[in-house]
Amino acid sequence: MDFIDNPSFGHSKFKLPVFLVPVVMFAVLALGIWASKLYVDGVLDHHSHSESH
């Protein structure tokens, strides 16, 4: 288990700057909330149209 103590192990090529980590996390969270709202609206809209026919 020598690689745990070795900081060069892993994703050293595309390392994200520390200040961008919360920005990316917030963006992913907001995108997920937006996508789930679109999905729920689409399902509810489809459901209400199928009941009216």
HELIX and SHEET records of a PDB file:
HELIX    1   1 ASP A    2  ASP A    5  5                                   4    
HELIX    2   2 VAL A   18  LEU A   20  5                                   3    
HELIX    3   3 VAL A   21  SER A   52  1                                  32    
END                                                                             
